[in-house]
Amino acid sequence: MENNIKIQIRNLWFYYKTISMLEGINVDFPENTITSITGPSGQGKSSFLMTMNRLWQCIDGASVKGEVKINFGNGFEDINHQKYPLPMLRRKVGMVFQTPNPLPMSIFKNIAFPFKLIGEKNQNKTFEKVEYALKKAFLWQEVKNRLTEDAGVLSGGQQQRLCIARALVLEPQVLLLDEPTSSLDEISAEMIEQLLLKLKKKCTIILVSHYMDQVKRIADTKFILSNRQLTLQEE
Amino acid sequence: MFSWCCALLLATGFMFIVGFLVVKGYRGINLELIFADTRLLDAFFLKRQVFGGLFPAIIGTLSLILLSIGFALPLGLASGIFLAEYASPRLKSFFSLMVDILAGIPSIVVGLFGFSITIFLHHFFSSQIFPCLLISALSLAFLILPYIIKTTQVAIESLPLQVRLTAPSLGATKLENIIFVLLPSALSDIVSGIVLAIGRCAEDTAVIMLTGVVATAGVPRSVFSNFEALPFYIYYIASEYSNSSELMKGYGAALILLLISAGLFALAHWIKLKIEQKTRFGY
């Protein structure tokens, strides 16, 4: 069973200034599954996601105590260790936010941005990867002739799929999704659900969602985050 | 309704000032006002000095603005970025207070400071140091620094949290986030601050009166020369004019100063558009 666990969290506390948002969370997330987290607003679901890529460090006043270990193929590594390389962690643990957040650059440059960060010079390889990621996010057909346009001109649904494509381009092992379909229409949301079902063969997905129907359709394991505690939701 | 009235009042005030200058000054604007009796090519290639024309004052004003912006811009941008992204809360509040105080210092005091520094340098370092274009530009840079620092800091700080988190979530370091995302996203507001600073450089008279401007210096040959400047010329004419044709020249100079400022504003926006085009479009 130990072999199938991708993320192991022990006694995790999350504070915003002096207020505790999460208290002593213990949970394991199995590999190649979709785990959903639901619960009332303002309970710290997004903050919880940020403990798995240490993005909380970019928020003034946020602090974390406890263990978050991820198995990237060489045994469990404590990502909260002070010397753990953050850029590398965040390339292996992709994240998509609730509101689409395209960068102030063209559609192509948005998707190629993670490659720029790792210093990829091979233009052909970058082009191939951009096309691959856009196809995976069901966006290629809509933007293949508009790759040089500002990403800001895309519709909300297209922008969200662009953000998913951008998160997928480096083929992360873990994908954190913070209500990714909340700004999408039904058809686009269904597309994303199909995409997630396909992705879980290669990726461990943690999905924060308010849509119970969606959770029932795609999640393998369901948790509720409420009163600073994460509890398993029985069928 | 109140907002509409305020906007209307502002637009009316602006139109009135520009209209007044155009009506009073357009007849005074001609090549003679700028070059007097010197030939255009001789003036441009500095073969002959222009006496009695505004050409040296135009060149002096342009040099002053470009030098001041050149000194203040890198320092202001870096300080604004530091305050927005790197400073601890205590350091931030201390430096923000300092910047606010600096912004409130009257320009005549900055001019006196520049003048005092010149005297100090003259006495203790080199007797060759006198009030000059460089001292004026440095003093003006000191004056406009708070505008650039504050607009950069506020522009970056006011970006939504999701914009700030995007690049780090993809593996960007703090510096990469600043260069590739935060600065391009805040560019419009930063350029507004630069435009404000250009306007301040173009109009200020108190600082330059004490640090290097003179009535008849000709085109400055180096940054260590005295220089002429349009705002000082306008001030001089307004206080010393003896007939209506001299006053007409003053209005003409004011209109030219306005056109130079507008041209520099347009240039700042053009550079902004070019930067945006380079980052927002293409492969």
Boltz contact constraints between the chains, C-beta under 6 A:
constraints:
  - contact:
      token1: [A, 55]
      token2: [B, 165]
      max_distance: 6.0
  - contact:
      token1: [A, 55]
      token2: [B, 169]
      max_distance: 6.0
  - contact:
      token1: [A, 58]
      token2: [B, 165]
      max_distance: 6.0
  - contact:
      token1: [A, 58]
      token2: [B, 168]
      max_distance: 6.0
  - contact:
      token1: [A, 87]
      token2: [B, 171]
      max_distance: 6.0
  - contact:
      token1: [A, 90]
      token2: [B, 169]
      max_distance: 6.0
  - contact:
      token1: [A, 90]
      token2: [B, 171]
      max_distance: 6.0
  - contact:
      token1: [A, 91]
      token2: [B, 171]
      max_distance: 6.0
  - contact:
      token1: [A, 95]
      token2: [B, 169]
      max_distance: 6.0
  - contact:
      token1: [A, 97]
      token2: [B, 162]
      max_distance: 6.0
  - contact:
      token1: [A, 99]
      token2: [B, 162]
      max_distance: 6.0
  - contact:
      token1: [A, 101]
      token2: [B, 162]
      max_distance: 6.0
  - contact:
      token1: [A, 101]
      token2: [B, 166]
      max_distance: 6.0
  - contact:
      token1: [A, 103]
      token2: [B, 181]
      max_distance: 6.0
  - contact:
      token1: [A, 104]
      token2: [B, 184]
      max_distance: 6.0
  - contact:
      token1: [A, 104]
      token2: [B, 185]
      max_distance: 6.0
  - contact:
      token1: [A, 105]
      token2: [B, 279]
      max_distance: 6.0
  - contact:
      token1: [A, 105]
      token2: [B, 280]
      max_distance: 6.0
  - contact:
      token1: [A, 106]
      token2: [B, 281]
      max_distance: 6.0
  - contact:
      token1: [A, 106]
      token2: [B, 282]
      max_distance: 6.0
  - contact:
      token1: [A, 108]
      token2: [B, 283]
      max_distance: 6.0
  - contact:
      token1: [A, 114]
      token2: [B, 170]
      max_distance: 6.0
  - contact:
      token1: [A, 117]
      token2: [B, 171]
      max_distance: 6.0
  - contact:
      token1: [A, 117]
      token2: [B, 172]
      max_distance: 6.0
  - contact:
      token1: [A, 148]
      token2: [B, 281]
      max_distance: 6.0
  - contact:
      token1: [A, 148]
      token2: [B, 282]
      max_distance: 6.0
  - contact:
      token1: [A, 150]
      token2: [B, 280]
      max_distance: 6.0
